[in-house]
Amino acid sequence: MDIDSIDHHIRALTNQHTQLERDLEKMLKQKSWNEYEAENIKKQKLRIKDELSRMYRLRHDKMNEVEWD
């Protein structure tokens, strides 16, 4: 995976995380909301954050590889 592909994946993940955050905020503003659904969204957000961390680390490593070549 090259740096441009990693950057694209990071942007896509960031957009997904933002949308989940909006969905969660919208849900929690309702008088009654489904606790299971809220927990599911929170878990999805955590998985995306983990994936973002991996992508940022991979991007950093790839950028350092380029400097050494």
N, C-alpha and C positions, 0 to 999 in steps of 0.2 A: 504494500500500500504506500503510495507516494504522499508527499506533504499536502498537495492539493486535495487529494481524496480524503485525507484525514481532516483537513479543514472543512470540507463539505459535510462530512459525517458529524463533526462537532456542531456545525450550524444546525443541521437537521435535529440532532439530539437536544440542542438548546431550545429550538422551536417547540419540540414535543414537550419538554419540561415546562416551558412557559404556558403552553396550552393546558396542561394538566393542572398547573397552579391556578389558572383562571377558572377551570372547571370546578376545582375544589372550593375556591372562594365563593363562586356562585352557589354551589350546593350548600355551603355552611351558612349562607345568608338567608336561606329558606327557613320557615318556621319549623318544619320537620324535615329531616334528611336521613338517609340510610347510612347507618354507621359502618356497615360492611362495605358499601360502595366508597365511602370516604377513606377507609383503611386500604382498600384496593388501590385507590389513586395515590395515596401516600407511598405505598410499596412500589408502584410504578415509577414514581418520582425518584425514589431511592435507587432503583435499578438504573435509571437514566444517569443519575449523578455518579454512580460507580463507573458506568461506561464512559462518561465524560472524563473522569479522572484517568481511566486507562488510555483514552485517546490523547489527552494532553501529555501524558507521560510518553506515549509512542511518538507524538509529534516532536517533543523535546529531544528524544533519542535520535530521531531521524535528522533533525536539524544539526545535532552534534556530529553525526556521521558525515554530513556534507562538509562540515568545517574541517574534518580530518582528511578527507579525500583530496 
